[in-house]
Amino acid sequence: MTEVNCYHDQPDRLTQAVRLAALAWERRKPITFFIPDPARAEAFDKALWANDPLSFIPHCHSNSAEADRTLIIITDNLDVVQQDELLVNLADEVPAGFARYQRLFEIVTRHDDDKATARERMAFYKDRGYPITYRKSN
């Protein structure tokens, strides 16, 4: 069963997502970032490039020819991604197909509208019996 990890009270979603990408890369773990909003996906892609000029985080979009050989994937369609270990949801809704992943990360900001949609997602997971761990990190 998928383990849900909720990082709450974050200043913004992208900063924590970049931290998760860097940690996954450091540990050489495959990780998928579900981002159906093209503007948000582009902002995340740029954030990975600008994270630290001395440490590159290799990544690509799921439609890239390199996707099968890349640990960090950005996608708007989980059906086209092969890896199923770690998933970061940067959408406002529960991603279809999340249950095939070992761990799902939800990132919730301090903004009221983000908290409201996150409460709905957490209720969805809780009602279906998924174990949820809440974390606060800066």
NUKELO-763087 format. One line per 2 residues: number of its first residue (from 0); for each residue x negated, y negated, z negated of N, C-alpha, C. Coordinates in Angstrom, 3 decimals. Each point is the difference from the previous one (the first is absolute). Layout:
<recs>
NUM) X:Y:Z:X:Y:Z:X:Y:Z | ...
</recs>
This chain:
<recs>
0) -0.845:1.180:0.000:0.845:-1.180:0.000:-0.888:-1.240:0.000 | 0.394:-0.974:0.752:-0.739:-1.253:0.113:-0.040:-0.721:-1.341
2) -1.190:-0.426:-0.376:-0.175:-0.823:-1.199:0.041:-1.462:0.426 | 0.843:-0.795:-0.663:0.143:-1.416:0.331:-0.793:-0.830:-1.005
4) -0.874:-0.855:0.511:-0.773:-0.925:-0.825:0.435:-1.412:0.346 | 0.514:-0.713:-0.979:0.497:-1.354:0.216:-0.942:-1.004:-0.647
6) -0.648:-0.808:0.826:-0.823:-1.108:-0.494:0.911:-1.207:-0.079 | 0.346:-0.417:-1.204:0.955:-1.097:-0.171:-0.699:-1.261:-0.493
8) 0.727:-1.097:0.097:-0.466:-1.308:-0.459:-1.267:-0.452:0.734 | -0.037:0.262:1.301:-1.146:-0.365:0.827:0.192:-1.410:0.567
10) -1.081:-0.756:0.169:0.131:-1.327:0.613:0.503:0.090:1.442 | -0.479:1.012:0.741:0.486:0.246:1.354:-0.276:1.445:0.365
12) 0.704:0.485:0.992:-0.098:1.410:0.375:-1.296:0.309:0.764 | -0.426:-0.918:0.848:-1.159:0.283:0.847:-1.288:0.148:-0.795
14) -0.182:-0.799:-1.024:-1.229:0.092:-0.796:-0.125:1.381:-0.640 | 1.083:0.484:-0.587:-0.037:1.333:-0.612:-0.141:1.082:1.065
16) 0.628:-0.188:1.148:-0.128:0.969:1.084:-1.444:0.095:0.482 | -0.678:-1.125:0.108:-1.417:0.008:0.394:-0.824:0.730:-1.057
18) 0.300:-0.216:-1.270:-0.712:0.725:-1.067:0.187:1.509:0.143 | 1.223:0.428:0.296:0.262:1.427:0.181:-0.738:0.542:1.219
20) -0.053:-0.781:1.067:-0.742:0.425:1.197:-1.487:0.134:-0.308 | -0.551:-0.961:-0.714:-1.424:0.045:-0.343:-0.309:1.200:-0.895
22) 0.870:0.267:-0.952:-0.200:1.137:-0.890:0.097:1.319:0.766 | 0.974:0.100:0.889:0.138:1.217:0.811:-1.231:0.192:0.887
24) -0.487:-1.083:0.614:-1.185:0.089:0.853:-1.225:0.415:-0.813 | -0.148:-0.587:-1.175:-1.124:0.338:-0.875:0.012:1.487:-0.351
26) 1.186:0.548:-0.201:0.151:1.425:-0.368:0.194:0.903:1.212 | 0.021:-0.597:1.183:0.196:0.720:1.266:1.303:0.800:-0.010
28) 1.058:-0.663:-0.450:1.340:0.583:-0.046:0.842:-0.587:1.129 | 0.768:0.836:0.678:0.899:-0.549:1.026:1.158:-0.744:-0.648
30) 0.354:-1.142:0.565:1.085:-0.812:-0.539:0.749:-0.660:1.150 | 1.311:-0.010:-0.105:0.863:-0.587:1.013:0.710:-1.206:-0.594
32) 0.043:-1.080:0.747:0.704:-1.213:-0.402:1.216:-0.154:0.899 | 1.190:0.158:-0.592:1.246:-0.134:0.741:0.422:-1.462:-0.008
34) -0.065:-0.624:1.195:0.301:-1.428:0.120:0.817:-0.213:1.276 | 1.329:0.070:-0.089:0.811:-0.166:1.209:0.087:-1.437:0.516
36) -0.300:-0.976:-0.820:0.040:-1.412:0.408:-1.307:-0.344:0.712 | 0.041:-0.318:1.303:-1.237:-0.274:0.753:-0.839:-1.136:-0.586
38) 0.624:-1.048:-0.490:-0.758:-1.116:-0.579:-0.724:0.442:-1.269 | 0.649:0.789:-0.817:-0.627:0.506:-1.227:-1.132:0.976:0.342
40) 0.217:0.830:1.026:-1.041:0.943:0.423:-1.233:-0.747:0.504 | 0.221:-1.062:0.760:-1.119:-0.802:0.501:-0.738:-0.690:-1.153
42) 0.746:-0.513:-0.963:-0.626:-0.648:-1.160:-0.839:1.001:-0.793 | 0.497:1.224:-0.148:-0.759:1.025:-0.707:-1.258:0.380:0.780
44) 0.135:0.174:1.295:-1.146:0.311:0.856:-1.081:-1.072:-0.153 | 0.395:-1.255:0.058:-0.952:-1.105:-0.157:-0.608:-0.016:-1.404
46) 0.803:0.308:-1.002:-0.507:0.033:-1.379:-1.064:1.086:-0.167 | 0.164:1.126:0.674:-1.019:1.061:-0.077:-1.310:-0.457:0.644
48) 0.093:-0.754:1.093:-1.202:-0.513:0.657:-0.694:-1.053:-0.847 | 0.760:-0.768:-0.748:-0.559:-1.123:-0.759:-0.287:0.346:-1.455
50) 0.256:1.224:-0.389:-0.128:0.387:-1.398:-1.359:-0.342:-0.595 | -1.042:0.517:0.578:-1.358:-0.233:-0.495:-0.932:0.086:1.194
52) -0.686:-1.072:0.325:-0.846:0.015:1.193:-1.107:1.055:-0.033 | -0.331:0.494:-1.169:-1.060:0.994:-0.109:0.508:1.436:-0.036
54) 1.312:0.185:-0.069:0.531:1.363:-0.035:1.220:0.114:0.910 | -0.198:0.644:1.118:1.061:0.189:0.977:0.889:1.163:-0.427
56) 1.313:-0.181:0.115:0.953:1.073:-0.273:0.558:0.446:1.352 | -0.481:1.123:0.536:0.469:0.446:1.312:1.473:0.402:-0.060
58) 0.753:-0.471:0.967:1.426:0.269:0.049:0.482:-0.173:1.434 | 1.211:0.476:0.274:0.604:-0.216:1.307:1.508:0.198:-0.097
60) 0.667:-0.354:1.057:1.441:0.216:0.089:0.251:1.426:0.484 | 1.142:0.531:-0.350:0.311:1.391:0.334:0.057:0.244:1.504
62) 0.201:-1.030:0.810:0.034:0.179:1.451:-1.387:-0.070:0.642 | -1.034:-0.146:-0.798:-1.375:-0.059:0.512:-0.501:1.396:0.366
64) -0.864:0.064:0.986:-0.622:1.271:0.376:-0.868:0.544:-1.127 | -0.417:-0.855:-0.918:-0.863:0.403:-1.117:0.782:0.458:-1.240
66) 1.310:-0.049:0.038:0.810:0.259:-1.191:-0.237:1.381:-0.607 | -0.209:1.014:0.836:-0.220:1.353:-0.533:-1.334:0.139:-0.718
68) -0.908:-0.963:0.219:-1.334:0.067:-0.615:-0.236:-1.124:-1.004 | 1.065:-0.708:-0.371:-0.128:-1.140:-0.895:0.741:0.279:-1.293
70) -0.630:-0.301:-1.125:0.619:0.278:-1.300:1.082:-1.004:-0.376 | -0.128:-1.241:0.442:0.932:-1.051:-0.399:0.846:-0.392:1.213
72) 1.302:0.289:-0.112:0.927:-0.191:1.110:1.078:-1.006:-0.372 | 0.304:-0.894:0.926:1.120:-0.927:-0.121:1.056:0.469:0.991
74) 1.247:0.142:-0.463:1.043:0.494:0.898:1.365:-0.583:-0.331 | 0.868:0.046:0.990:1.404:-0.332:-0.213:0.870:1.236:0.214
76) -0.658:1.163:0.192:0.705:1.250:0.266:-0.784:1.157:-0.620 | 0.477:0.525:-1.110:-0.719:1.078:-0.685:-0.022:1.297:0.791
78) 0.925:0.166:0.937:0.047:1.230:0.797:-1.228:0.194:0.878 | -0.706:-1.075:0.341:-1.151:0.114:0.896:-1.325:0.129:-0.750
80) 0.047:0.001:-1.324:-1.217:0.076:-0.817:-0.194:1.433:-0.458 | -1.225:0.499:0.152:-0.304:1.383:-0.369:-0.254:0.176:-1.489
82) -0.679:-0.953:-0.619:-0.381:0.155:-1.403:1.218:-0.127:-0.916 | -0.083:0.674:-1.147:1.142:-0.015:-0.914:-0.427:-0.014:-1.471
84) -1.150:-0.595:-0.270:-0.487:-0.042:-1.371:0.499:-1.238:-0.748 | -0.359:-1.193:0.487:0.338:-1.243:-0.685:0.782:-0.917:0.938
86) 1.063:-0.609:-0.533:0.821:-0.925:0.771:0.217:-1.262:-0.815 | -0.225:-1.145:0.630:0.290:-1.291:-0.623:1.171:-0.606:0.763
88) 1.075:-0.298:-0.718:1.181:-0.589:0.624:-0.052:-1.513:-0.119 | -0.154:-0.660:1.131:0.045:-1.462:0.023:1.269:-0.492:0.681
90) 1.008:0.871:0.037:1.319:-0.372:0.506:0.903:-0.321:-1.190 | 1.129:-0.591:0.284:0.950:-0.328:-1.062:0.985:1.133:-0.263
92) -0.051:1.038:0.832:0.885:1.138:-0.163:-0.819:1.273:-0.220 | 0.682:1.062:-0.414:-0.648:1.298:-0.177:-0.349:0.536:1.386
94) -1.250:0.376:0.220:-0.364:0.504:1.329:0.523:1.417:0.233 | 0.660:0.200:1.130:0.454:1.340:0.367:-1.228:0.890:0.176
96) 0.026:1.162:-0.581:-1.117:0.933:0.132:-1.055:-0.125:-1.082 | 0.223:-0.838:-1.009:-0.998:-0.187:-1.058:-0.240:1.282:-0.798
98) 0.991:0.883:-0.064:-0.071:1.170:-0.878:-1.058:1.019:0.427 | -0.537:-0.106:1.192:-1.066:0.936:0.401:-1.363:-0.404:-0.552
100) -0.089:-1.217:-0.545:-1.258:-0.493:-0.556:-0.158:0.448:-1.451 | -1.244:0.231:-0.401:-0.277:0.385:-1.382:0.250:-1.153:-0.956
102) -0.414:-1.205:0.400:0.177:-1.181:-0.847:0.497:-1.160:0.836 | 0.906:-0.755:-0.605:0.550:-1.202:0.618:-0.292:-1.175:-0.914
104) -0.559:-1.052:0.567:-0.281:-1.218:-0.752:0.998:-1.076:0.406 | 0.640:-0.588:-0.990:0.885:-1.142:0.192:-0.674:-1.194:-0.672
106) 0.011:-1.132:0.659:-0.614:-1.215:-0.537:1.098:-1.051:-0.142 | 0.150:-0.516:-1.219:1.078:-0.936:-0.294:-0.606:-1.303:-0.510
108) 0.391:-1.100:0.626:-0.519:-1.306:-0.409:0.832:-0.592:-1.130 | -0.386:-1.180:-0.393:0.701:-0.724:-1.067:1.226:-0.751:0.512
110) 0.228:0.016:1.289:1.101:-0.745:0.613:1.324:0.734:-0.199 | 1.032:-0.743:-0.346:1.301:0.586:-0.326:0.591:0.836:1.134
112) -0.099:-0.477:1.240:0.566:0.764:1.109:-0.740:1.317:0.208 | -1.304:0.006:-0.191:-0.783:1.225:0.118:0.340:0.965:-1.143
114) 0.156:-0.536:-1.196:0.375:0.841:-1.138:1.348:0.672:0.224 | 0.945:-0.735:0.589:1.337:0.554:0.225:-0.037:1.188:0.968
116) -0.712:-0.139:1.112:-0.078:1.121:0.945:-0.807:1.149:-0.593 | -1.003:-0.316:-0.808:-0.795:1.050:-0.647:0.841:0.785:-0.997
118) 0.868:-0.686:-0.740:0.883:0.701:-0.946:0.871:1.018:0.732 | 0.481:-0.383:1.177:0.810:0.927:0.805:-0.820:1.225:0.415
120) -1.238:-0.226:0.428:-0.852:1.126:0.399:-0.310:0.894:-1.204 | -0.331:-0.607:-1.135:-0.320:0.791:-1.192:1.218:0.806:-0.457
122) 1.192:-0.588:0.086:1.221:0.723:-0.358:0.206:1.185:0.941 | -0.277:-0.197:1.293:0.107:1.075:0.980:-0.911:1.168:-0.393
124) -1.263:-0.292:-0.295:-0.947:1.056:-0.367:0.411:0.672:-1.318 | 0.351:-0.806:-0.974:0.375:0.532:-1.321:1.235:0.892:0.099
126) 1.017:-0.442:0.738:1.235:0.777:0.150:-0.242:1.350:0.648 | -1.063:0.122:0.767:-0.323:1.248:0.688:-1.068:0.816:-0.723
128) -0.411:-0.475:-1.178:-0.910:0.766:-0.841:-1.478:-0.143:0.286 | -0.379:-0.977:0.806:-1.424:-0.199:0.273:-0.672:-0.598:-1.233
130) -1.158:0.547:-0.403:-0.712:-0.580:-1.146:-0.573:-1.369:0.370 | 0.217:-0.980:-0.866:-0.448:-1.367:0.244:-0.944:-0.431:-1.090
132) -1.137:-0.549:0.401:-0.965:-0.583:-0.930:-0.069:-1.494:0.300 | 0.148:-0.813:-1.031:-0.075:-1.452:0.167:-1.380:-0.479:-0.446
134) -0.604:-0.836:0.851:-1.334:-0.537:-0.285:0.013:-1.493:0.233 | -0.759:-0.685:-0.825:-0.191:-1.434:0.208:-1.497:-0.218:0.115
136) -0.412:-0.558:1.131:-1.432:-0.283:0.182:-0.150:-1.382:0.609 | -1.148:-0.575:-0.189:-0.269:-1.335:0.543:-1.169:0.036:0.938
</recs>
